[in-house]
């Protein structure tokens, strides 16, 4: 602690938990009639953030770059149709993780593996910056682009960062009015051949 006429400086250890920490500093000195107190709030663990960059968006594809603040943490990264949450009834972070990681564990076990082994083998996530290209998406749909840090041992896991996400609304493809030339050729009583070709 460093005390001057106008400042009191002190250092605290970096937070290693995903929640704010609180403390109270009591200030007193000789001849002071009443003690003073200051409430101090320390922010959440500083290395739990991600930057999600979405680029090259078309009506059915996009590219995403996931950049963690801490390049040493393992994380899972993906996209999911926002409609999934309505149809499944999932509305909490805990329920989503149980559903997603429970599914991954069942897949891993079907191949005689664990979740820890499946994550790198199936390219579900990784460390450091990850660049992903997603295709065959539904035009006009809204997707949740997400990632979260995780520690895994076998099939045991726990979350080490909040779930970070961004919403992506895909455009619809351009629509055009097209005129067609059509011809029908009847062959016998039950067979007809229809031919169509656009005029423009």
N, C-alpha and C positions, 0 to 999 in steps of 0.2 A: 504494500500500500504506500502510495506517495501522497503526502498532504502538503498543500501550499496555502497561501492566503485566500485563494479563490477556487481551488480545485481539490477534489479528492479522487485520485486515480487508483484503480485496482484492477487486477486481472482475474479472470475465472477460466476454468477449463472449457474446452470446446464441447458443446453438447453432442452426445452420442445416442440420443433417443429421439423418437419422432413425436415429441410433444414439448410444449413450452415449459420452462422451469421458472419458478418464482422464488424470490428471496427478499428479505427486509434488512436494511442496513440501519443500525442505530448509531447516531452521532451524538457524542457528548464530550465535554472538556471541562477543565477545572473552572469553577465559577459560573458554569452554565446552569440556569435555574431549572430548565426543563430539557429533557433529551428530545432530539429530533429523529425522525425515522423516514427512510426513503424506500419505497417499494420498487424492486427491480425485476424486470421480465427478460429472460433470455429466450431468443427465438429457437425454433425447432432445429434439429440436426441440419447443418448447412449443406451437407453433401448428398441430400436426398432429392435433388431436383433434376429434371430433364428438360431439354429443348426438343420439341417436335416440329420438324419442318416438312410441310407438304408441298410437293411440286408436281409439274407435268400432269395436271388433272385433265382427264378426258371424260366422256360420258360413261366409260366403263373401266377406267384404270387410273392409277396415280403412283407417284413415287414418294417415299417417306424416309427422312433421315432422323434417327433417334440419337441424341447426343446427351449422355449423362454428365453431371458435374463431377462425379467420381468414376474414373475409368476402371477401377478395380472391382466394382460391384457387378454381380451377375443379375441380369434382368430379362424379363420376358417382354416381347414386343409383338403387337399384331393389330389387326383391324376387325371390327365386327359390325354387322348391320344393326343400327339402333333399334330396329323393330324386334330384335331378339329379346330385349328387356321387357317389352310389352307382352310378347307371346309367352315368355317363360315365367313372368311374374317376379323376376329378380329385381330388387330395388335397393340393395345394400352392397357395399364393398365386400363384406364378409361372404355373403351369399354368392356373389359373382366368383370370388376366388375359389370357394368350395366347389362350385360347379365346373369351372374351367380346369383347375388343377386335379380335381377328382376324375375328370374325363381323361386328362393326360396320364394319370396314374393307371387307369384301366387300360389305356392303349399300351403303355409301357409293359404292364404285366402280361398282356396278351402276347408279347414278344419275348417274355422272360427277362425283362429289364426293369429298371427302377426309373422314377422321375428324374433323378440326378443324371442317369445315363441318357435318357430320352431327350433332354433339353438340347444338348449339343448335336446329338445324332439326327434329330428332326429339325434342327435349325429353328427352334422355338424362340431363342434369344441368344444372349452372349454378353461380352464385356466391351467397353469402349463404344465408339461410334458405329452404328449399324445403318446400312442403307438397304431399303427394301422396295421392290416393285410389286404392286398388286394389280391383278387383271381379272377379267371375267366378273366384274362387279355389276350391280344392278343400276341401270341408268335412272337418274332422278331420286335414288335412295339416299338416306343420310347414314353415314358410317361413323363409328367411334374409333378413332385412332388412339391407341393406348400403350402404355408400358408401365412396369413396376419392378422394383428391386426385390430380390428374393434370395434367401439362403436355403440350401437344400442339402440334405444328407439322406441318401436312399430315397424313400418315399416321404420322409418327414420334411416339412418346409415351414418357414414363417416369413412374413412380409417385412422388409427392412426399409421400404419407402412407401409413401402414399401412391395410389394409382394416379398417374398423370395421363391426361387425355385431351384430345381436341376433336371437334366435330367437323366432318367433311360432308357437304351436300354436293352430290354429283349432278352435273347438268343433264338435261335431256338432249338426245341427238337432234340436229336440225331436221325439221319436217318440211317436205315440199309437196305441192300438188302435182300429180303426174297423170297424164292421159294415156290410156292404153288402147292399142288395136287388138281386138279379140276375134278369133275365128273358131268355129265349132264344126268338126267333121264327124258325121254319124256313120258308124260302121255296123250294120246289122241292127237288131232290135234292142240290144242291151249295152252297146259300147259306143262311147262318144269321146272324141279327142278334142280337148280345148287348148288352144294356143294363144298366148298373150305376149305382147311386146310393148314396151313404153314408147310413146311418141317423142318424148323429150328427156 
